[in-house]
Amino acid sequence: MKRKWFSWWLRLAVSSLLIGYFVVTLSKRYGGIRGAWQQFVQVFAAAQPIWLLAAFALMMLGYSLLTLRWKVLLAAQDHYPPYKRLFRFYIMSTFFNNFLPSTIGGDVLRVVHSRRDSSRGVMSLVVVLIERLSGFVALMLIAGIGVLVDGPMRTPRNRLISIIILILMVSAVMTAVLCHPRPASRWLPRLRRIVPERFGERIQAAIESLWVYYQRPASLATCLAISLVFQFNMVVYYWVIARTLDRVPDFFDFLLHVPIMVFLLMTVPAINGLGIRTAGFRTLMRFPAAFALAAEFVDLGFRILLGIVGGLVYVFSRRPQK
């Protein structure tokens, strides 16, 4: 419990420092807090409703794709819950991700409900981990496409990104190889000798769940394809948010930089990514500070709204049926 709250306070500190830095920057430029606020409101008020609706539709499309990916991976394990039920769990998970002091609360909720339906806890966890891994691989592939379009060696930043992508892709391949049943049959018995018996049994069950996907490669290929579409949808989503604020950025610039921003959202501790998006829009997309803050709060507003809806769905789904 103490570690959980320490993590929450750390994320709060990171978000506060980042947002505070950009507010101070605006204040210095526009003659104080009042001037900074007026500039922010002016930019935010210029948001175009049609683009706002388009951005929200893309967000919902993203959750639809994530639900489909989850269903494909569960089907490979001979578990066939209805799509509507899985989509409801995903919407419920947004409440836990947005309003609880944990970065994985939504994933835990999905694992728990999947375990209740299938009575296979380890399998449910493995499916979520594969989801995450496939999303990460797809993110790196999208970033790689952006680097290729922009030129892998054109700038020092592109060279650094190319090296990072290569290292991460090699790591993903090595993980896949080590989890193959043949290599796993060699290192798993050694690992089970040094860990408590109950952990060894769970590791064995996890390897067996992974083996299903090696036997059914079409499921993994479909999962990766959906992840690629989802990550591309994220690029379009953030580009549309920029259009919402009456900016017309280069789409290929977003193709290169949005994966970096999403990677930072995944790895840097912050409350709902607060401050990370502003830093991404400001430093990667080179938005003025007021536009970067406005883009942050458009995205955050969508997520809070969806989190509230998810909380209501969670509450009403727990009410006893008459």
C-alpha positions in Angstrom: 0.0 0.0 0.0 2.8 2.4 0.9 4.5 1.7 -2.5 1.2 2.4 -4.3 0.8 5.8 -2.6 4.5 6.6 -3.2 4.0 5.9 -6.9 1.0 8.1 -6.9 2.8 11.0 -5.2 5.7 10.6 -7.6 3.4 10.8 -10.6 1.7 13.8 -9.0 5.0 15.5 -8.6 6.1 14.9 -12.2 2.8 16.2 -13.6 2.9 19.2 -11.3 6.4 20.1 -12.3 5.8 19.8 -16.0 2.5 21.7 -16.0 4.0 24.3 -13.7 7.0 24.8 -16.0 4.8 25.5 -19.0 2.5 27.8 -16.9 5.6 29.8 -15.7 6.8 29.9 -19.3 3.5 31.4 -20.5 3.4 33.8 -17.6 6.8 35.2 -18.4 5.9 35.6 -22.0 2.4 37.2 -21.5 3.1 39.3 -18.4 1.9 37.2 -15.6 -0.7 34.5 -14.7 -3.6 36.6 -15.9 -2.0 37.0 -19.4 -1.1 33.3 -19.5 -4.6 32.3 -18.6 -6.1 34.7 -21.2 -3.9 33.3 -23.9 -4.7 29.7 -22.9 -8.5 30.5 -23.0 -8.1 32.2 -26.3 -6.5 29.1 -27.9 -8.9 26.7 -26.2 -11.9 28.7 -27.2 -10.9 28.4 -30.8 -11.5 24.7 -30.7 -13.7 23.6 -33.6 -16.6 21.3 -32.6 -16.5 19.2 -35.8 -12.8 18.3 -35.2 -13.6 17.7 -31.5 -16.3 15.2 -32.5 -13.9 13.6 -35.0 -11.2 13.2 -32.2 -13.7 11.7 -29.8 -14.9 9.3 -32.5 -11.3 8.2 -33.1 -10.8 7.6 -29.4 -13.9 5.3 -29.3 -12.6 3.6 -32.5 -9.4 2.9 -30.6 -11.2 1.2 -27.7 -13.2 -0.8 -30.2 -10.0 -2.0 -31.8 -8.5 -2.9 -28.4 -11.6 -4.9 -27.5 -11.4 -6.8 -30.8 -7.7 -7.6 -30.1 -8.6 -8.9 -26.6 -11.3 -11.1 -28.1 -9.0 -12.5 -30.7 -6.4 -13.5 -28.1 -9.1 -15.0 -25.8 -10.6 -17.0 -28.7 -7.2 -18.6 -29.4 -7.4 -19.9 -25.8 -10.8 -21.4 -26.5 -12.6 -18.7 -24.5 -15.4 -16.9 -26.4 -17.0 -14.0 -24.3 -19.3 -11.7 -26.2 -17.7 -8.6 -27.8 -20.2 -6.4 -26.1 -19.2 -7.7 -22.7 -15.5 -7.2 -23.4 -16.1 -3.7 -24.6 -18.0 -2.9 -21.4 -15.0 -4.1 -19.4 -12.7 -1.9 -21.4 -14.9 1.2 -20.7 -15.0 0.3 -17.0 -11.2 0.0 -17.0 -10.9 3.7 -18.0 -12.3 4.7 -14.6 -9.7 2.7 -12.8 -6.9 4.1 -15.0 -8.0 7.7 -14.6 -9.1 7.9 -11.0 -7.3 5.4 -8.9 -3.6 5.6 -7.7 -2.4 2.9 -10.0 -1.2 2.8 -13.6 -2.4 -0.8 -14.2 -5.8 -0.7 -12.4 -7.7 -1.1 -15.7 -5.6 -4.1 -16.7 -6.2 -5.7 -13.3 -9.9 -5.2 -13.7 -9.9 -6.9 -17.1 -7.7 -9.8 -15.8 -10.1 -10.3 -12.8 -13.2 -10.4 -14.9 -11.6 -12.7 -17.5 -10.5 -15.0 -14.8 -14.0 -15.2 -13.4 -15.4 -16.1 -16.8 -12.8 -18.7 -17.7 -11.5 -19.9 -14.3 -8.0 -19.5 -15.7 -6.2 -16.7 -14.0 -2.7 -17.2 -15.5 -4.2 -17.4 -19.0 -6.1 -14.1 -18.4 -2.8 -12.4 -17.3 -0.8 -13.8 -20.2 -3.4 -12.5 -22.7 -3.1 -8.9 -21.2 0.7 -9.1 -21.3 0.6 -10.2 -25.0 -1.7 -7.3 -25.7 0.8 -4.9 -24.2 3.7 -6.5 -26.0 2.0 -6.5 -29.4 1.0 -2.8 -28.8 4.6 -2.0 -28.0 5.9 -3.8 -31.1 3.4 -2.0 -33.3 4.3 1.3 -31.7 8.0 0.7 -32.7 7.0 -0.3 -36.2 5.0 2.9 -36.7 7.9 4.9 -35.3 10.2 3.0 -37.7 8.0 3.9 -40.6 8.2 7.5 -39.5 12.0 7.4 -39.3 12.2 5.8 -42.8 10.0 8.5 -44.3 11.9 11.2 -42.6 15.3 9.6 -43.2 17.0 7.3 -40.6 20.3 9.2 -40.8 19.1 12.7 -41.6 19.5 14.1 -38.1 21.2 13.0 -34.9 17.7 12.5 -33.3 16.6 10.2 -36.2 19.8 8.2 -35.7 19.1 7.9 -32.0 15.5 6.8 -32.6 16.7 4.2 -35.1 19.1 2.7 -32.6 16.5 2.6 -29.9 13.9 1.0 -32.2 16.5 -1.6 -33.2 17.4 -2.5 -29.6 13.8 -2.7 -28.6 12.8 -4.9 -31.6 15.8 -7.2 -30.9 14.6 -7.4 -27.2 11.1 -8.3 -28.3 12.4 -11.1 -30.7 14.6 -12.5 -27.9 11.7 -12.6 -25.5 9.6 -14.4 -28.1 12.4 -16.9 -28.7 13.0 -17.6 -25.0 9.2 -18.1 -24.4 9.1 -20.8 -27.1 8.4 -24.1 -25.5 11.7 -25.7 -26.6 14.0 -23.0 -25.0 11.6 -22.7 -22.1 11.8 -26.4 -21.4 15.5 -25.9 -20.7 15.5 -22.8 -18.5 12.1 -23.3 -16.8 13.1 -26.4 -14.7 16.2 -24.5 -13.5 14.0 -21.5 -12.6 11.5 -23.7 -10.7 14.3 -25.0 -8.5 15.1 -21.5 -7.1 11.6 -20.0 -6.8 8.8 -21.1 -4.5 6.7 -24.0 -5.8 3.5 -21.9 -6.3 5.4 -19.4 -8.5 7.0 -22.2 -10.5 3.5 -23.7 -11.2 2.3 -20.3 -12.4 5.3 -19.8 -14.6 4.7 -23.3 -16.1 1.0 -22.4 -16.7 2.1 -19.1 -18.3 4.4 -20.9 -20.7 1.6 -23.4 -21.6 -0.7 -20.5 -22.3 2.0 -18.9 -24.6 2.5 -22.2 -26.4 -1.1 -21.9 -27.6 -0.1 -18.9 -29.7 2.8 -20.6 -31.2 0.4 -23.3 -32.3 -2.0 -20.7 -33.7 0.2 -18.1 -35.3 -2.7 -16.6 -37.2 -4.0 -15.3 -33.8 -0.8 -13.5 -33.1 -0.6 -12.1 -36.6 -4.2 -10.8 -36.3 -3.3 -9.3 -32.9 -0.3 -7.5 -34.3 -2.3 -6.3 -37.3 -5.0 -4.8 -35.0 -2.2 -3.2 -32.8 -0.8 -1.6 -35.9 -4.2 -0.2 -36.9 -4.7 1.0 -33.3 -1.3 2.8 -33.1 -1.9 4.4 -36.5 -5.3 5.5 -35.2 -3.4 7.2 -32.3 -1.3 9.1 -34.7 -4.4 10.3 -36.6 -6.2 11.0 -33.2 -3.4 13.4 -32.0 -3.2 15.0 -35.5 -7.0 15.7 -35.3 -6.6 17.2 -31.9 -4.1 19.6 -33.5 -6.6 20.4 -36.2 -9.2 21.0 -33.5 -7.0 23.9 -32.3 -6.9 25.3 -35.8 -3.4 24.1 -36.6 -2.4 22.2 -39.7 0.7 20.2 -38.8 2.6 17.9 -41.1 1.1 14.4 -40.8 4.4 12.7 -41.4 5.9 14.7 -38.6 3.2 13.3 -36.4 3.9 9.8 -37.7 7.5 10.2 -36.4 6.8 11.9 -33.1 3.5 10.6 -31.8 5.0 7.1 -31.1 7.7 8.7 -29.1 5.1 10.7 -27.1 3.1 7.5 -26.6 6.2 5.6 -25.4 6.9 8.4 -22.9 3.3 8.2 -21.7 3.8 4.5 -21.1 7.1 4.8 -19.3 7.3 8.2 -17.5 5.3 8.3 -14.2 2.6 11.0 -14.4 -1.0 11.4 -13.4 -3.0 10.3 -16.5 0.1 11.4 -18.5 -0.6 15.0 -17.4 2.3 17.1 -18.5 3.9 14.4 -20.7 1.5 15.3 -23.6 2.3 19.0 -23.2 6.0 18.3 -23.2 5.5 16.1 -26.3 3.5 18.7 -28.2 5.9 21.5 -27.2 9.2 19.8 -27.8 8.5 17.1 -30.4 5.8 18.8 -32.5 7.1 22.3 -31.7 3.7 23.8 -30.7 3.7 27.1 -28.9 3.2 26.5 -25.1 -0.4 27.7 -25.1 -1.3 25.3 -27.9 0.5 22.5 -26.3 -1.4 23.0 -23.0 -4.7 23.3 -24.8 -4.0 20.0 -26.8 -3.2 18.3 -23.5 -6.5 19.4 -21.9 -8.5 18.4 -24.9 -7.1 14.9 -24.7 -7.4 14.8 -20.9 -11.0 16.0 -21.1 -11.9 13.1 -23.3 -10.3 10.7 -21.0 -11.9 12.0 -17.9 -15.3 12.0 -19.6 -14.8 8.4 -20.6 -13.5 7.5 -17.1 -16.7 9.0 -15.6 -18.8 6.9 -18.0 -16.7 3.9 -17.1 -17.3 4.5 -13.4 -21.1 4.7 -13.9 -21.0 1.5 -16.0 -19.0 -0.2 -13.3 -21.4 0.9 -10.5 -24.6 -0.1 -12.4 -23.1 -3.4 -13.5 -22.6 -4.4 -9.9 -26.2 -3.7 -8.9 -28.0 -6.9 -8.2 -30.4 -8.0 -10.9 -34.1 -8.1 -9.8 
